[in-house]
Amino acid sequence: MKRRSALKKTAYLMGGTLSAASIATLWQTCSPDRAPDWTPRFFSQSQFDTIGAIAEQIIPETETLGAKGVGVDRFIDLLLKDVYSKQEQDQFLKGLIEFEQQCHRELGKNLYECELSQQQIFLRKHQTEMLQLIKVNKETKLPFFLKVKELTLWSFFTSEQGIKQNLLYRPVPGKYEGCITPEQKKVIVGNHV
């Protein structure tokens, strides 16, 4: 199975695992600014670059845009600033700081400063550790890296480019056809036939 195909299937399954705050943003039109001089509103520049490096490793650019290409890093920054509660923001930042400290201990520098192969190895190892932590203690809240992964997938597959280039896109309500019988034509609603 190709990586992009696996990510699409994961995105479909994740619909039920998002927080209420995340789902609320789906109804807002939030298109991150594409200006090259854009500055983060919630993260420090270093933290923002770390989020971008993680997101790009999760959904790299291939024949279609990757996570950074559609602005996932910018969307996560705006989401945390405008939607998350103070407690959720603090918890996310605590996880990010711990992640960056672990990266410095193991790699000697920030994740975004590492070679792509180093990033991949570190993130795979980190993900394995987080999944083991959850497996051992079912009460554990979603660890930082897995939360970033969730936000990356959700942000990417709810972006215009992510939907149109990677998913079966059929706008709703679509073309109106008055009196038709089920025998004449299949009725298409959204992504369902």
MODELLER restraints for C-alpha pairs under 7 A, 6 or more apart:
rsr = mdl.restraints
at = mdl.atoms
rsr.add(forms.Gaussian(group=physical.xy_distance, feature=features.Distance(at['CA:11:A'], at['CA:153:A']), mean=6.04, stdev=0.5))
rsr.add(forms.Gaussian(group=physical.xy_distance, feature=features.Distance(at['CA:11:A'], at['CA:154:A']), mean=6.55, stdev=0.5))
rsr.add(forms.Gaussian(group=physical.xy_distance, feature=features.Distance(at['CA:11:A'], at['CA:157:A']), mean=6.87, stdev=0.5))
rsr.add(forms.Gaussian(group=physical.xy_distance, feature=features.Distance(at['CA:21:A'], at['CA:83:A']), mean=6.31, stdev=0.5))
rsr.add(forms.Gaussian(group=physical.xy_distance, feature=features.Distance(at['CA:21:A'], at['CA:84:A']), mean=6.75, stdev=0.5))
rsr.add(forms.Gaussian(group=physical.xy_distance, feature=features.Distance(at['CA:32:A'], at['CA:71:A']), mean=6.20, stdev=0.5))
rsr.add(forms.Gaussian(group=physical.xy_distance, feature=features.Distance(at['CA:32:A'], at['CA:74:A']), mean=5.86, stdev=0.5))
rsr.add(forms.Gaussian(group=physical.xy_distance, feature=features.Distance(at['CA:32:A'], at['CA:75:A']), mean=5.86, stdev=0.5))
rsr.add(forms.Gaussian(group=physical.xy_distance, feature=features.Distance(at['CA:40:A'], at['CA:48:A']), mean=6.72, stdev=0.5))
rsr.add(forms.Gaussian(group=physical.xy_distance, feature=features.Distance(at['CA:40:A'], at['CA:77:A']), mean=6.45, stdev=0.5))
rsr.add(forms.Gaussian(group=physical.xy_distance, feature=features.Distance(at['CA:41:A'], at['CA:77:A']), mean=6.58, stdev=0.5))
rsr.add(forms.Gaussian(group=physical.xy_distance, feature=features.Distance(at['CA:41:A'], at['CA:78:A']), mean=6.81, stdev=0.5))
rsr.add(forms.Gaussian(group=physical.xy_distance, feature=features.Distance(at['CA:41:A'], at['CA:81:A']), mean=6.89, stdev=0.5))
rsr.add(forms.Gaussian(group=physical.xy_distance, feature=features.Distance(at['CA:42:A'], at['CA:77:A']), mean=5.67, stdev=0.5))
rsr.add(forms.Gaussian(group=physical.xy_distance, feature=features.Distance(at['CA:42:A'], at['CA:80:A']), mean=6.86, stdev=0.5))
rsr.add(forms.Gaussian(group=physical.xy_distance, feature=features.Distance(at['CA:42:A'], at['CA:81:A']), mean=5.31, stdev=0.5))
rsr.add(forms.Gaussian(group=physical.xy_distance, feature=features.Distance(at['CA:43:A'], at['CA:77:A']), mean=6.55, stdev=0.5))
rsr.add(forms.Gaussian(group=physical.xy_distance, feature=features.Distance(at['CA:49:A'], at['CA:112:A']), mean=6.21, stdev=0.5))
rsr.add(forms.Gaussian(group=physical.xy_distance, feature=features.Distance(at['CA:50:A'], at['CA:111:A']), mean=6.03, stdev=0.5))
rsr.add(forms.Gaussian(group=physical.xy_distance, feature=features.Distance(at['CA:50:A'], at['CA:112:A']), mean=5.60, stdev=0.5))
rsr.add(forms.Gaussian(group=physical.xy_distance, feature=features.Distance(at['CA:51:A'], at['CA:73:A']), mean=6.14, stdev=0.5))
rsr.add(forms.Gaussian(group=physical.xy_distance, feature=features.Distance(at['CA:52:A'], at['CA:68:A']), mean=6.31, stdev=0.5))
rsr.add(forms.Gaussian(group=physical.xy_distance, feature=features.Distance(at['CA:52:A'], at['CA:73:A']), mean=5.05, stdev=0.5))
rsr.add(forms.Gaussian(group=physical.xy_distance, feature=features.Distance(at['CA:53:A'], at['CA:111:A']), mean=6.90, stdev=0.5))
rsr.add(forms.Gaussian(group=physical.xy_distance, feature=features.Distance(at['CA:53:A'], at['CA:112:A']), mean=5.35, stdev=0.5))
rsr.add(forms.Gaussian(group=physical.xy_distance, feature=features.Distance(at['CA:55:A'], at['CA:67:A']), mean=5.72, stdev=0.5))
rsr.add(forms.Gaussian(group=physical.xy_distance, feature=features.Distance(at['CA:55:A'], at['CA:68:A']), mean=6.94, stdev=0.5))
rsr.add(forms.Gaussian(group=physical.xy_distance, feature=features.Distance(at['CA:55:A'], at['CA:73:A']), mean=6.91, stdev=0.5))
rsr.add(forms.Gaussian(group=physical.xy_distance, feature=features.Distance(at['CA:55:A'], at['CA:152:A']), mean=5.81, stdev=0.5))
rsr.add(forms.Gaussian(group=physical.xy_distance, feature=features.Distance(at['CA:56:A'], at['CA:66:A']), mean=6.28, stdev=0.5))
rsr.add(forms.Gaussian(group=physical.xy_distance, feature=features.Distance(at['CA:56:A'], at['CA:67:A']), mean=5.19, stdev=0.5))
rsr.add(forms.Gaussian(group=physical.xy_distance, feature=features.Distance(at['CA:56:A'], at['CA:68:A']), mean=5.91, stdev=0.5))
rsr.add(forms.Gaussian(group=physical.xy_distance, feature=features.Distance(at['CA:57:A'], at['CA:120:A']), mean=6.87, stdev=0.5))
rsr.add(forms.Gaussian(group=physical.xy_distance, feature=features.Distance(at['CA:58:A'], at['CA:149:A']), mean=7.00, stdev=0.5))
rsr.add(forms.Gaussian(group=physical.xy_distance, feature=features.Distance(at['CA:59:A'], at['CA:66:A']), mean=5.31, stdev=0.5))
rsr.add(forms.Gaussian(group=physical.xy_distance, feature=features.Distance(at['CA:59:A'], at['CA:67:A']), mean=5.33, stdev=0.5))
rsr.add(forms.Gaussian(group=physical.xy_distance, feature=features.Distance(at['CA:60:A'], at['CA:66:A']), mean=4.56, stdev=0.5))
rsr.add(forms.Gaussian(group=physical.xy_distance, feature=features.Distance(at['CA:60:A'], at['CA:67:A']), mean=6.39, stdev=0.5))
rsr.add(forms.Gaussian(group=physical.xy_distance, feature=features.Distance(at['CA:64:A'], at['CA:165:A']), mean=6.86, stdev=0.5))
rsr.add(forms.Gaussian(group=physical.xy_distance, feature=features.Distance(at['CA:67:A'], at['CA:156:A']), mean=6.15, stdev=0.5))
rsr.add(forms.Gaussian(group=physical.xy_distance, feature=features.Distance(at['CA:70:A'], at['CA:156:A']), mean=6.97, stdev=0.5))
rsr.add(forms.Gaussian(group=physical.xy_distance, feature=features.Distance(at['CA:70:A'], at['CA:161:A']), mean=6.64, stdev=0.5))
rsr.add(forms.Gaussian(group=physical.xy_distance, feature=features.Distance(at['CA:72:A'], at['CA:152:A']), mean=6.20, stdev=0.5))
rsr.add(forms.Gaussian(group=physical.xy_distance, feature=features.Distance(at['CA:72:A'], at['CA:155:A']), mean=5.79, stdev=0.5))
rsr.add(forms.Gaussian(group=physical.xy_distance, feature=features.Distance(at['CA:72:A'], at['CA:156:A']), mean=6.10, stdev=0.5))
rsr.add(forms.Gaussian(group=physical.xy_distance, feature=features.Distance(at['CA:76:A'], at['CA:151:A']), mean=6.99, stdev=0.5))
rsr.add(forms.Gaussian(group=physical.xy_distance, feature=features.Distance(at['CA:80:A'], at['CA:89:A']), mean=6.31, stdev=0.5))
rsr.add(forms.Gaussian(group=physical.xy_distance, feature=features.Distance(at['CA:92:A'], at['CA:144:A']), mean=6.41, stdev=0.5))
rsr.add(forms.Gaussian(group=physical.xy_distance, feature=features.Distance(at['CA:95:A'], at['CA:144:A']), mean=4.98, stdev=0.5))
rsr.add(forms.Gaussian(group=physical.xy_distance, feature=features.Distance(at['CA:96:A'], at['CA:144:A']), mean=6.52, stdev=0.5))
rsr.add(forms.Gaussian(group=physical.xy_distance, feature=features.Distance(at['CA:100:A'], at['CA:110:A']), mean=6.71, stdev=0.5))
rsr.add(forms.Gaussian(group=physical.xy_distance, feature=features.Distance(at['CA:103:A'], at['CA:109:A']), mean=6.75, stdev=0.5))
rsr.add(forms.Gaussian(group=physical.xy_distance, feature=features.Distance(at['CA:103:A'], at['CA:110:A']), mean=6.39, stdev=0.5))
rsr.add(forms.Gaussian(group=physical.xy_distance, feature=features.Distance(at['CA:103:A'], at['CA:111:A']), mean=6.44, stdev=0.5))
rsr.add(forms.Gaussian(group=physical.xy_distance, feature=features.Distance(at['CA:104:A'], at['CA:110:A']), mean=6.13, stdev=0.5))
rsr.add(forms.Gaussian(group=physical.xy_distance, feature=features.Distance(at['CA:111:A'], at['CA:119:A']), mean=6.24, stdev=0.5))
rsr.add(forms.Gaussian(group=physical.xy_distance, feature=features.Distance(at['CA:127:A'], at['CA:145:A']), mean=6.94, stdev=0.5))
rsr.add(forms.Gaussian(group=physical.xy_distance, feature=features.Distance(at['CA:130:A'], at['CA:143:A']), mean=6.49, stdev=0.5))
rsr.add(forms.Gaussian(group=physical.xy_distance, feature=features.Distance(at['CA:134:A'], at['CA:140:A']), mean=5.84, stdev=0.5))
rsr.add(forms.Gaussian(group=physical.xy_distance, feature=features.Distance(at['CA:156:A'], at['CA:162:A']), mean=5.34, stdev=0.5))
rsr.add(forms.Gaussian(group=physical.xy_distance, feature=features.Distance(at['CA:157:A'], at['CA:163:A']), mean=5.50, stdev=0.5))
rsr.add(forms.Gaussian(group=physical.xy_distance, feature=features.Distance(at['CA:163:A'], at['CA:169:A']), mean=6.41, stdev=0.5))
rsr.add(forms.Gaussian(group=physical.xy_distance, feature=features.Distance(at['CA:168:A'], at['CA:191:A']), mean=6.32, stdev=0.5))
rsr.add(forms.Gaussian(group=physical.xy_distance, feature=features.Distance(at['CA:169:A'], at['CA:191:A']), mean=6.38, stdev=0.5))
rsr.add(forms.Gaussian(group=physical.xy_distance, feature=features.Distance(at['CA:170:A'], at['CA:190:A']), mean=5.29, stdev=0.5))
rsr.add(forms.Gaussian(group=physical.xy_distance, feature=features.Distance(at['CA:170:A'], at['CA:191:A']), mean=5.83, stdev=0.5))
rsr.add(forms.Gaussian(group=physical.xy_distance, feature=features.Distance(at['CA:171:A'], at['CA:190:A']), mean=5.84, stdev=0.5))
rsr.add(forms.Gaussian(group=physical.xy_distance, feature=features.Distance(at['CA:172:A'], at['CA:189:A']), mean=6.35, stdev=0.5))
rsr.add(forms.Gaussian(group=physical.xy_distance, feature=features.Distance(at['CA:172:A'], at['CA:190:A']), mean=5.14, stdev=0.5))
rsr.add(forms.Gaussian(group=physical.xy_distance, feature=features.Distance(at['CA:173:A'], at['CA:189:A']), mean=6.85, stdev=0.5))
rsr.add(forms.Gaussian(group=physical.xy_distance, feature=features.Distance(at['CA:186:A'], at['CA:193:A']), mean=6.83, stdev=0.5))
rsr.add(forms.Gaussian(group=physical.xy_distance, feature=features.Distance(at['CA:187:A'], at['CA:193:A']), mean=6.35, stdev=0.5))
